[in-house]
């Protein structure tokens, strides 16, 4: 058999491979995503970068965080979301996206490169502006993934600074889940997984808001502890 008759990798067409990252947070009771205008094309898109020759996907993730978003790659840990490989997803050519997602507290995104746009549960910007490529599908997958975690545990991504009140925690979950939750049922579900804060005098620590002082809590359960079943909506309880 001749050398030429053996199959070579160069005999096959090869797609471009990109890393795109959906960065999610909650501000003012609304779920938001970081988008950027006019980075690699004329339009709005998620921050991303093509994988360079001899670079790993992990290295490219760090490059997107540092070079595109202005975030510290040593303190942000995006997780692999999904691979988006529709041959027609990018009009510029055959491109595969290895999409990642991360949820961060709003105060850690004060200097992020991009705009924090409110997003619907199906991945669309509430402004109605369309994203390039299939980035709405990536955002929808990221928000679905986020909601699954917040149906199961109290603030698993630590979007709230501890300690917090039960009302603050419930409002965070409502913003992410996209529905109102029954207050009493939510409190019964989360309190076994929290520890009540104690002040210097040994009394329950509280925070005064618009009404009565509210008790403060922090997470106390092991990372594997869950609510046990889906959080009930206000109209279902």
Secondary structure, DSSP 8 states (H G I E B T S, - for coil): --TTTS--GGGS---EEEEEEEEEEEETTEEEEEEEESSSSSSEE-EEEE--TT--HHHHHHHIIIIIS---TTT---EEEEEE--TTS-TTS-EEEEEEEEE--GGGGTT-SSEEEEB-TTS-BTT---BSTTHHHHHHHHHHHHHHHHTTSSSTT--S-SSB-HHHHHHHHHHHHTS-B-HHHHHHHHHTTEEE-B-TTSSB-EE--SSS-EE-EEE-S-TT---SS---BTTT-
